[in-house]
Amino acid sequence: MFKKGKDNYAYVHGKYISLPKCKNCNKKLSNPFAKRCKSCNEKRKQLGKGNPNYKKIGTKRISNNYVFIKYGNNWWQKEHTYNVEKYLNRKLRKGETIHHIDGNTLNNKLKNLYLFPKAGLHACFENLRRYKIIDRFSIKSNLKQIKEK
């Protein structure tokens, strides 16, 4: 496969090309199509803390304009749901929906969250707000009242 007596070139598709380097450790690769050397590739297959892509519990990431928080081995949950469940000391019941009062899904403070007991009530509120019958800020957080019950 190698020509010219050097280990830095490979003959691929009728051309001599320089061999790539490993993305992680910068070693020269023997395969011109590989991205990582064998030892770095084995590290990537490891589970847990040995993997360079490992995320610690409590790590946050943003996806679809929502903040997700890691709370178990491979468990990610929306941060606003996690915060409300932790505050109420219980899981959300079926049909309960969390609403961001200011409309900013990245603002997950308890003062900004309103818990609708049924998803239909949340849909009604959104329709009233959409047609400007009601103002977005006409509701305040109800988590204290729910926790006291």
N, C-alpha and C positions, 0 to 999 in steps of 0.2 A: 504494500500500500504506500510505503514511503519511497520517495525518490531523492536524488541529489545528495544522498548520504547524510542528510540532516534530519533531526527529529522535530523540527519546527514547521515542516510543510507536509501537506497531504495532497494527493492527486484525487480530486473529486470532480466528476462531470467534465473531464477533459481539461481541467485547470489545476494549477498548483495553488493551494490556499494555505494561509498560516493557521496553525492550530489554535483553537480558542483556549482561554484560561478559565479555571474554576471560579464561579461567582463568589464563593466563600473564602477560599484560601489562596487564590491566584496561582495554583500549580498549573503547568501545561497539561492539557488533556490529550490522550491518545486518540480519542474518537472525535472527529471534527464536528459532529452534530450534538455532542453532549454539552450540558450546561454546568454540571458539577462533577467532581471526581468521586470515586467510589466511597471513600471514607466520609466525605461531606454528605453524600446521598444517603448513607446508612444512618447518619445522625438525624436527618430529616424524617426518617421512618420511625424514630423512637417516639414513644408516647411520654407525655408529662414534661418535666423540667429539662430533660435532655434535648428536647426538640427546640431549635432556635425560634420557632413560631409559637411557642407555648405562651399562653396568657395567664397571669395570676388571677386568683379569685378576687373580685372587686374591680377588675379592669373594665373600662367603659369603651364602647365603640358606637359609631353612628351609622345607621342603616335606614333607608327610606324615611329620613328626617326624624327618626326616633332614636333616643339614646338607649342602648342595651347594656346591661351590666351582667358580668359573669358571677354566678353564685354557687356553682358546683363544678364537678369535673368537666362536663361538656354541656352545662345548662346555662343558657343565656335568656334573660327576661327583660322586658321593657322596664326602664328605670322607674317610670311613674307608677306602674303596677307594683313593683317591688317596694317602693316607698310607702304606698297606701297600705299594702298588706302588712308591712312591718309596723306601721303606725296603729292599725286596727288590731294587730295581733291575731289575724285570721286570714285565710285565703278569701279571695273574692267569690261571691256566690254566683251561680249560673245566671246570666242576664245582666249582672251589674256592669256598668260602663263608666270609665273615667274620662272626664272632659277637662281639657286645658282651657281655663277661663280666658286668658289673653290670646289664645290661638297659637301660641308659640310652643310647639311640641318638644323643644329642647329645654324649656323652663319647667323643671319638675319639682319646684318647691311646693310644700303642702298647701300654702296659701293660694296657689294658682290651680289647684286641682279640685274638681267637683265630682262627687260620686252619684251617678244616676242609678236608682235601684232596678230600673228596667231599660233595656236598650231602646224600646219604643219611645220612652220619654226623652231620651237623648236625641232621637231622630226628630221628634216634634219640636224640641228646642232649636235644633239646627235649622229646621224649616222656617220657624218664626224669625230667627235671626237673619236667615238668607233673604227673606222678604221684608226686612227692616221693620217688623212689627214689634220686635223686642231688641234691646241693646245687648251686645256681648257681655258687657260688664254689669248687667242687672242682677247677676247671681254672685254670691260670695261662697267661699269654700264651706262645705257642710260636714267636713270630716270630724270636727269636735262633737257635733250633735250625734253623729252616728256612733262615735266611740263611747259616748256617755250612755247610750241605750243598752 
